[in-house]
Amino acid sequence: MVPVVALVLGLSCLLLFSIWRQNSGRRKLPPGPTPFPIIGNILQVDMKDITKSLTKFSEVYGPVFTLYLGMKPTVVLHGYEAVKEALIDHGEEFSGRGRLPWAEKANRGLGIAFSNGHRWREMRRFSLMTLRNFGMGKRSIEERVQEEACCLVEELRKTKGSPCDPTFILGCAPCNVICSIVFQNRFDYKDQNFLNMMEKSRENVKILSSPWMQEQENHKEPSEFTNEGLTILASDLFGAGTETTSTTLRYSLLLLLKHPQVTAKVKEEIDHVIGRHRSPCMQDRSQMPYTDAVLHEIQRYIDLLTMNLPHAVTHDIKFRDYIIPKGTSILTSLTSVLHDPKEFPNPDKFDPGHFLDESGNFKKSNYFMPFSAGKRICAGEGLARMELFLFLTTILQNFNLKPLVDPHDLDITPVLNGLASLPPSYQLRFIPV
């Protein structure tokens, strides 16, 4: 009897402490739904469509609100104004990486994606410097991407116009670009070491796709420039530079199949500017406003990383009359920016006109944030944009895309996996021009 009473008393004390802690912490934070003790607001969030839940909360509590995902608060920023104010206007204060226990266990606070403070600044500076030394932003990198685009075309020719799922081939191409940067060597698409590395990368992404999963914390903080730290940094580069680009390419082809009239206009621009007798290059992009608009619209429409990786404030900050304590996790809804109807009429419709003016010239938008913004913006943005342009234009220069069903019957509804917005499975035929 005594153990049962002790257990009840212990649980009661824990419950009361949880309620007291949550109530005391909420006083100066932005408003939000009332959390349950211990579990917070988790039961009020649709884990299958988190962005939809965030939109509903924003309609009630405004563009800045607080959720408790467990006992600790998370401040959510919804809409362009709030996201821009935090990540750009107060970039330094919001430059921390929010806590993800599973990432802490896997990466141990090393690398660039999930590190913080001095270590993150050192790793980012080192990464950008090293990538520049390896040719990032220079002609040599463009030549590597062009080389890989030609290899990609040759692999697609081997399908001989038969139905195929492009997932594997489109995954090999961007992975090989990272290999050529890190290892100074590309691999054959059937090389077993290359295939093993790609499989490990896919496994890591599956783990990363469960952002609410908890594991044990690890407080060990080894030095930045160790073999372990540099290995995790290289792993971050492969994870960020392979899966995101290959998924975008896969979704791109699906959208081009769905909208043949868009594809026809892109191919017409390719024929006019590039022709058939040389490979596309980055200088062509400035003369191809419609293609540029299509690439931007693809990234806007698919909304790949719907919530971004969590940020954290680096010290106590007053933000819109609220006090956000140091270390508080920040969720930025990129969906609310990329699908803002004030900037993009009919945001749920795929329309390259979102990035074209009345004269057909390319039109920039400050709301275009698929790579995030501010201090934590994707370090590989330039490479990713280069790959998307060169890979897609090279494919369309050499092939006609043929769906297996009527374009109207193609399903382009994204498959949400917790972290990313993925295209549904599909097959197509690559018909040589």
Sequence and secondary structure as in RCSB ss.txt:
>XXXX:A:sequence
MVPVVALVLGLSCLLLFSIWRQNSGRRKLPPGPTPFPIIGNILQVDMKDITKSLTKFSEVYGPVFTLYLGMKPTV
VLHGYEAVKEALIDHGEEFSGRGRLPWAEKANRGLGIAFSNGHRWREMRRFSLMTLRNFGMGKRSIEERVQEEAC
CLVEELRKTKGSPCDPTFILGCAPCNVICSIVFQNRFDYKDQNFLNMMEKSRENVKILSSPWMQEQENHKEPSEF
TNEGLTILASDLFGAGTETTSTTLRYSLLLLLKHPQVTAKVKEEIDHVIGRHRSPCMQDRSQMPYTDAVLHEIQR
YIDLLTMNLPHAVTHDIKFRDYIIPKGTSILTSLTSVLHDPKEFPNPDKFDPGHFLDESGNFKKSNYFMPFSAGK
RICAGEGLARMELFLFLTTILQNFNLKPLVDPHDLDITPVLNGLASLPPSYQLRFIPV
>XXXX:A:secstr
 HHHHHHHHHHHHHHHHHHHHHHHHHSSS      BTTTBTGGGS TTSHHHHHHHHHHHH SEEEEEBSSSEEE
EEESHHHHHIIIIITTTTT EE   HHHHHHHTT TTTS  HHHHHHHHHHHHHHHHHTTTTSHHHHHHHHHHHH
HHHHHHHTTTT  B THHHHHHHHHHHHHHHHTS    TT HHHHHHHHHHHHHHHHHT TT           SS
SHHHHHHHHHHHHIIIIIHHHHHHHHHHHHHHH HHHHHHHHHHHHHHT SSS   GGGGGG HHHHHHHHHHHH
HH SSTT S EE SS EEETTEEE TT EEEEEHHHHHT TTTSSSTTS  GGGGB TTS B   TT  TT  GG
GS TTHHHHHHHHHHHHHHHHHHEEEEESS GGG     EE SS EE     EEEEE 
